[in-house]
Amino acid sequence: MSCTIRVRMLDDQEYSATTEIPRGDYVSSPLTKDEIVDKFKSSVAFSRAITLEKTNRAIDLLERLEKLNDLNDLIATVTPG
């Protein structure tokens, strides 16, 4: 799972970075709850599929997923339109 990236600039300077375990690996380097929420918000904003209000509603519902009686409200919230 290791990865090295090298970037060569127009002036021939080179930068590189290596990681042995990528961020987000569920066991070795899990994301925090805040990072997951930020990633979700960023993905939804990029897609422009649902509004910010629906995004926040979806996060609220997902945080209480185990307590929901059914998923109809969640599905309606994340469905564009």
Backbone as a chain_set.jsonl record, in Angstrom:
{"seq": "MSCTIRVRMLDDQEYSATTEIPRGDYVSSPLTKDEIVDKFKSSVAFSRAITLEKTNRAIDLLERLEKLNDLNDLIATVTPG", "coords": {"N": [[0.808, -1.195, 0.0], [2.172, 1.119, 0.052], [3.26, 4.329, -1.21], [4.861, 6.54, -3.434], [5.301, 9.848, -4.459], [6.449, 12.036, -6.922], [7.249, 15.301, -7.854], [8.156, 17.374, -10.392], [9.247, 20.587, -10.876], [8.883, 23.442, -13.069], [11.305, 24.782, -12.994], [13.08, 22.765, -12.626], [13.358, 21.919, -9.992], [12.797, 19.341, -7.661], [10.335, 17.628, -5.839], [9.417, 15.257, -3.384], [7.44, 12.745, -1.796], [6.713, 10.145, 0.477], [4.575, 7.566, 1.56], [3.879, 4.983, 3.78], [1.573, 3.859, 4.735], [-1.554, 4.64, 3.634], [-3.639, 7.518, 4.42], [-6.753, 6.935, 5.849], [-6.853, 4.232, 5.708], [-8.59, 1.645, 7.05], [-7.796, 0.059, 9.274], [-5.075, 0.65, 9.974], [-4.667, 3.431, 9.749], [-7.02, 5.116, 10.314], [-9.562, 7.502, 9.312], [-10.626, 10.386, 11.123], [-13.8, 11.135, 12.702], [-14.544, 13.766, 12.078], [-12.962, 14.196, 9.783], [-14.116, 12.368, 8.033], [-16.706, 13.42, 7.796], [-16.075, 15.931, 6.672], [-14.972, 15.05, 4.244], [-17.21, 13.831, 3.078], [-18.912, 16.09, 2.84], [-17.382, 17.623, 1.075], [-17.32, 15.975, -1.203], [-20.048, 15.855, -1.873], [-20.535, 18.569, -2.351], [-18.901, 18.958, -4.568], [-20.185, 17.327, -6.421], [-22.575, 18.617, -6.727], [-25.095, 17.616, -6.4], [-26.941, 17.543, -4.28], [-28.387, 19.889, -1.97], [-26.778, 22.106, 0.45], [-28.276, 22.173, 2.782], [-29.655, 19.699, 2.629], [-27.425, 18.06, 2.693], [-26.413, 18.475, 5.293], [-28.62, 17.497, 6.705], [-28.549, 14.821, 5.903], [-26.142, 14.008, 7.092], [-26.841, 14.274, 9.785], [-28.853, 12.303, 9.934], [-27.364, 10.013, 9.252], [-25.628, 9.866, 11.405], [-27.309, 8.895, 13.293], [-28.074, 6.448, 12.399], [-28.43, 3.75, 13.312], [-30.588, 4.022, 14.949], [-32.752, 4.67, 13.43], [-36.041, 3.987, 12.257], [-36.744, 3.349, 9.683], [-35.372, 3.721, 6.369], [-36.362, 5.595, 4.639], [-36.479, 8.462, 4.891], [-33.747, 9.139, 4.882], [-32.984, 8.176, 2.354], [-34.588, 9.801, 0.704], [-33.436, 12.227, 1.338], [-30.814, 12.121, 0.306], [-31.238, 11.791, -2.346], [-31.052, 13.284, -5.469], [-32.898, 16.154, -6.576]], "CA": [[0.0, 0.0, 0.0], [3.01, 2.311, 0.08], [3.186, 5.144, -2.418], [5.768, 7.675, -3.536], [4.946, 10.788, -5.514], [7.5, 13.0, -7.237], [6.793, 16.417, -8.666], [9.26, 18.177, -10.918], [8.785, 21.923, -11.204], [9.415, 23.976, -14.328], [12.699, 25.171, -12.791], [13.765, 21.489, -12.373], [13.343, 21.477, -8.598], [11.977, 18.139, -7.513], [9.816, 17.35, -4.507], [8.854, 13.914, -3.299], [6.914, 12.32, -0.5], [6.385, 8.723, 0.523], [3.783, 7.106, 2.694], [3.806, 3.523, 3.866], [0.171, 3.517, 4.968], [-2.343, 5.811, 3.245], [-4.685, 7.984, 5.326], [-8.046, 6.358, 5.542], [-6.815, 2.78, 5.868], [-9.505, 1.408, 8.166], [-7.137, -0.546, 10.428], [-3.791, 1.244, 10.339], [-4.656, 4.889, 9.752], [-8.402, 5.519, 10.03], [-9.932, 8.904, 9.352], [-11.447, 10.78, 12.268], [-15.186, 11.434, 12.332], [-14.553, 15.076, 11.411], [-12.397, 14.026, 8.44], [-15.124, 11.67, 7.225], [-17.768, 14.394, 7.526], [-15.524, 16.9, 5.718], [-14.842, 14.376, 2.95], [-18.571, 13.686, 2.56], [-19.373, 17.417, 2.427], [-16.614, 18.015, -0.104], [-17.776, 15.16, -2.333], [-21.394, 16.288, -2.236], [-20.421, 19.908, -2.941], [-18.326, 18.793, -5.906], [-21.182, 16.708, -7.299], [-23.695, 19.547, -6.867], [-26.295, 16.789, -6.507], [-27.913, 17.923, -3.254], [-28.117, 21.183, -1.34], [-26.081, 22.081, 1.733], [-29.278, 21.814, 3.792], [-29.843, 18.246, 2.559], [-26.169, 17.441, 3.125], [-26.399, 18.498, 6.761], [-29.683, 16.578, 7.146], [-28.045, 13.459, 5.688], [-25.145, 13.74, 8.139], [-27.6, 14.06, 11.021], [-29.497, 10.983, 9.861], [-26.335, 8.971, 9.257], [-25.098, 9.754, 12.767], [-28.311, 8.171, 14.09], [-28.522, 5.38, 11.507], [-28.876, 2.561, 14.045], [-31.832, 4.319, 15.668], [-33.831, 4.956, 12.484], [-36.989, 2.896, 12.05], [-36.635, 2.988, 8.274], [-34.404, 4.546, 5.648], [-37.046, 6.433, 3.657], [-36.079, 9.858, 5.017], [-32.372, 9.21, 4.438], [-32.96, 8.003, 0.886], [-35.149, 11.017, 0.117], [-32.496, 13.317, 1.576], [-29.618, 12.032, -0.562], [-31.651, 11.648, -3.748], [-31.14, 14.6, -6.109], [-34.192, 16.524, -7.122]], "C": [[0.853, 1.262, 0.0], [2.946, 3.039, -1.259], [4.217, 6.265, -2.331], [5.3, 8.55, -4.69], [6.107, 11.766, -5.679], [6.916, 14.067, -8.159], [8.026, 17.208, -9.098], [8.683, 19.503, -11.393], [9.414, 22.38, -12.517], [10.877, 24.396, -14.206], [13.577, 23.976, -12.415], [13.923, 21.134, -10.897], [12.42, 20.272, -8.513], [11.596, 17.966, -6.05], [9.263, 15.941, -4.509], [8.377, 13.646, -1.878], [6.524, 10.855, -0.614], [5.523, 8.453, 1.74], [3.726, 5.578, 2.65], [2.357, 3.061, 4.012], [-0.668, 4.747, 4.624], [-3.361, 6.201, 4.313], [-6.006, 7.383, 4.883], [-8.039, 4.846, 5.577], [-7.553, 2.453, 7.16], [-8.802, 0.904, 9.419], [-5.943, 0.277, 10.895], [-3.794, 2.757, 10.465], [-6.056, 5.439, 9.457], [-8.59, 7.034, 10.083], [-10.727, 9.172, 10.622], [-12.875, 11.033, 11.774], [-15.264, 12.765, 11.586], [-13.996, 14.984, 9.99], [-13.391, 13.335, 7.511], [-16.245, 12.636, 6.841], [-17.285, 15.424, 6.499], [-15.401, 16.3, 4.317], [-16.212, 14.206, 2.291], [-19.081, 15.025, 2.033], [-18.664, 17.866, 1.148], [-17.077, 17.255, -1.346], [-19.149, 15.601, -2.816], [-21.346, 17.669, -2.897], [-19.879, 19.816, -4.366], [-19.363, 18.252, -6.881], [-22.336, 17.654, -7.621], [-25.039, 18.818, -6.965], [-27.361, 17.157, -5.483], [-27.457, 19.213, -2.587], [-27.339, 21.001, -0.038], [-27.038, 21.688, 2.85], [-29.511, 20.302, 3.811], [-28.586, 17.506, 2.997], [-26.112, 17.365, 4.642], [-27.458, 17.572, 7.343], [-29.218, 15.131, 7.002], [-27.022, 13.084, 6.756], [-25.837, 13.469, 9.462], [-28.243, 12.679, 11.035], [-28.471, 9.856, 9.926], [-25.726, 8.782, 10.644], [-26.04, 8.978, 13.683], [-28.835, 6.941, 13.35], [-29.09, 4.176, 12.259], [-30.219, 2.77, 14.738], [-33.009, 4.608, 14.736], [-34.732, 3.747, 12.322], [-36.993, 2.42, 10.605], [-35.698, 3.982, 7.604], [-35.041, 5.501, 4.651], [-36.594, 7.895, 3.704], [-34.634, 10.055, 4.537], [-32.272, 9.121, 2.921], [-33.494, 9.256, 0.198], [-34.173, 12.196, 0.248], [-31.317, 13.29, 0.614], [-29.961, 11.817, -2.036], [-31.773, 13.031, -4.372], [-32.57, 14.874, -6.586], [-35.026, 17.381, -6.247]], "O": [[0.313, 2.367, -0.047], [2.625, 2.453, -2.293], [4.412, 6.86, -1.272], [4.949, 8.053, -5.761], [6.67, 12.255, -4.7], [6.192, 13.77, -9.108], [8.826, 17.647, -8.271], [7.756, 19.54, -12.202], [10.364, 21.77, -13.008], [11.613, 24.372, -15.192], [14.698, 24.157, -11.939], [14.568, 20.135, -10.58], [11.401, 20.196, -9.199], [12.418, 18.133, -5.149], [8.709, 15.481, -5.508], [8.85, 14.241, -0.91], [6.069, 10.392, -1.659], [5.718, 9.037, 2.806], [3.544, 4.98, 1.59], [1.965, 2.018, 3.488], [-0.513, 5.791, 5.256], [-3.886, 5.344, 5.024], [-6.323, 7.333, 3.694], [-9.097, 4.223, 5.487], [-7.184, 2.928, 8.233], [-9.179, 1.288, 10.526], [-5.816, 0.568, 12.085], [-2.996, 3.312, 11.221], [-6.253, 6.144, 8.467], [-7.881, 7.744, 10.795], [-11.418, 8.289, 11.132], [-13.116, 11.131, 10.571], [-15.966, 12.879, 10.581], [-14.515, 15.638, 9.085], [-13.491, 13.683, 6.335], [-16.679, 12.661, 5.689], [-18.012, 15.749, 5.56], [-15.692, 16.967, 3.324], [-16.355, 14.414, 1.086], [-19.615, 15.101, 0.926], [-19.291, 18.426, 0.248], [-17.207, 17.841, -2.42], [-19.389, 15.709, -4.018], [-22.036, 17.909, -3.888], [-20.348, 20.518, -5.261], [-19.413, 18.673, -8.036], [-22.995, 17.515, -8.652], [-25.997, 19.336, -7.538], [-28.554, 17.093, -5.78], [-26.281, 19.574, -2.64], [-27.252, 19.899, 0.503], [-26.661, 20.953, 3.762], [-29.56, 19.692, 4.88], [-28.674, 16.441, 3.607], [-25.801, 16.317, 5.207], [-27.222, 16.929, 8.366], [-29.467, 14.307, 7.883], [-27.038, 11.963, 7.266], [-25.467, 12.542, 10.183], [-28.182, 11.971, 12.041], [-28.701, 8.848, 10.594], [-25.352, 7.669, 11.015], [-25.624, 8.467, 14.723], [-29.924, 6.452, 13.651], [-30.129, 3.642, 11.871], [-30.906, 1.805, 15.074], [-34.138, 4.773, 15.198], [-34.255, 2.614, 12.257], [-37.215, 1.241, 10.329], [-35.284, 4.968, 8.215], [-34.329, 6.154, 3.888], [-36.353, 8.498, 2.659], [-34.338, 11.038, 3.858], [-31.559, 9.899, 2.287], [-32.914, 9.72, -0.784], [-34.102, 13.052, -0.634], [-30.87, 14.342, 0.156], [-29.067, 11.678, -2.872], [-32.517, 13.87, -3.865], [-33.325, 13.968, -6.94], [-36.14, 17.747, -6.622]]}, "num_chains": 1, "name": "protein.A"}
